[in-house]
Amino acid sequence: MPAFDAWDVVKVPFPYTDRPVRQRRPALVVSAAGLQQQHGLLWVLMITSAENRGWPGDVPIADLTGAGLPAPSVIRTAKIATIEAKDAERIGSLEPGARQAVRQLLLAGLASATN
């Protein structure tokens, strides 16, 4: 099984919250290597088309080629999932500017959960 790093863009069977279906789609790995090594799992954020209605916390992806994406896309930081690492396929990597925005939004969300 390949090892994944935080900020890898992968293609995975992403679960939907509103229906019992999975669709192969891009996602952003946000977990550290320990989760994969110890449990064979990855935490991923949904990546969706920039044409969809925006949500608070969406982060645009500027470098589509580097991310391995064919069309304008955003990271939907409100949609996080745990997936089996064996089901993921690396297609690219997220640029540093977007990494910082995602990191700040995730930390803010975690901080509000502890209050």
Secondary structure per residue as TSV (DSSP state, phi and psi in degrees):
chain	resnum	aa	ss	phi	psi
A	1	M	-	360.0	131.2
A	2	P	-	-68.2	150.6
A	3	A	-	-88.8	138.9
A	4	F	-	-112.8	152.4
A	5	D	-	-116.0	155.7
A	6	A	T	-56.4	140.6
A	7	W	T	84.9	1.6
A	8	D	E	-71.1	141.1
A	9	V	E	-97.6	127.3
A	10	V	E	-127.1	162.1
A	11	K	E	-107.4	126.7
A	12	V	E	-142.5	160.7
A	13	P	E	-78.9	91.0
A	14	F	E	-81.0	129.5
A	15	P	E	-76.7	147.8
A	16	Y	-	-97.3	146.4
A	17	T	S	-85.4	-21.1
A	18	D	S	-103.9	1.3
A	19	R	S	-159.5	152.6
A	20	P	S	-82.5	58.8
A	21	V	-	-133.2	149.8
A	22	R	E	-122.0	140.8
A	23	Q	E	-131.2	137.1
A	24	R	E	-70.6	122.8
A	25	R	E	-153.5	163.8
A	26	P	E	-73.8	151.4
A	27	A	E	-151.5	161.2
A	28	L	E	-108.2	125.5
A	29	V	E	-74.4	127.1
A	30	V	-	-123.4	3.5
A	31	S	S	-91.3	158.0
A	32	A	-	-82.9	164.5
A	33	A	H	-59.4	-30.2
A	34	G	H	-58.7	-37.0
A	35	L	H	-63.5	-41.5
A	36	Q	H	-70.8	-44.6
A	37	Q	H	-64.4	-41.9
A	38	Q	H	-82.2	-33.5
A	39	H	H	-127.6	-8.0
A	40	G	S	71.7	25.9
A	41	L	E	-118.7	158.1
A	42	L	E	-131.5	143.8
A	43	W	E	-96.1	128.4
A	44	V	E	-132.3	150.7
A	45	L	E	-106.0	141.9
A	46	M	E	-65.3	140.0
A	47	I	E	-113.6	131.2
A	48	T	E	-135.1	168.4
A	49	S	E	-63.0	138.6
A	50	A	T	-67.2	-14.1
A	51	E	T	-76.1	-20.1
A	52	N	S	-69.0	158.5
A	53	R	-	-56.0	131.2
A	54	G	-	-73.0	151.6
A	55	W	-	-118.1	153.3
A	56	P	T	-58.9	135.7
A	57	G	T	93.2	-2.3
A	58	D	E	-67.5	140.0
A	59	V	E	-121.7	119.8
A	60	P	E	-70.4	148.5
A	61	I	-	-102.8	116.0
A	62	A	S	-82.2	-41.8
A	63	D	-	-97.1	83.7
A	64	L	H	-65.6	-39.2
A	65	T	H	-62.4	-48.1
A	66	G	H	-62.6	-31.6
A	67	A	H	-83.1	-10.5
A	68	G	T	77.1	26.9
A	69	L	-	-108.8	142.7
A	70	P	S	-88.3	-14.0
A	71	A	S	-145.5	159.0
A	72	P	-	-51.6	131.0
A	73	S	E	-141.3	160.8
A	74	V	E	-131.1	153.2
A	75	I	E	-90.6	123.9
A	76	R	E	-94.8	92.8
A	77	T	E	-67.3	-15.1
A	78	A	E	-77.6	-13.9
A	79	K	E	-113.7	99.2
A	80	I	E	-114.3	145.2
A	81	A	E	-141.7	156.9
A	82	T	E	-105.1	125.3
A	83	I	E	-128.9	160.6
A	84	E	E	-72.5	127.0
A	85	A	G	-59.4	-31.9
A	86	K	G	-64.0	-18.9
A	87	D	G	-89.6	-4.6
A	88	A	-	-95.2	149.8
A	89	E	E	-132.9	121.0
A	90	R	E	-70.5	131.6
A	91	I	E	-122.2	-10.9
A	92	G	E	175.2	-162.8
A	93	S	E	-144.7	150.0
A	94	L	-	-85.6	139.5
A	95	E	-	-68.9	152.3
A	96	P	H	-55.6	-39.6
A	97	G	H	-61.7	-43.1
A	98	A	H	-70.3	-32.7
A	99	R	H	-57.6	-45.9
A	100	Q	H	-62.9	-42.0
A	101	A	H	-63.9	-43.9
A	102	V	H	-63.6	-44.9
A	103	R	H	-57.3	-46.6
A	104	Q	H	-63.0	-42.5
A	105	L	H	-66.6	-40.2
A	106	L	H	-66.3	-44.1
A	107	L	H	-63.0	-39.9
A	108	A	H	-63.5	-41.3
A	109	G	H	-65.1	-40.6
A	110	L	H	-67.9	-39.5
A	111	A	H	-63.4	-39.8
A	112	S	H	-69.7	-24.5
A	113	A	H	-75.0	-20.7
A	114	T	T	-93.5	-4.5
A	115	N	-	-86.7	360.0
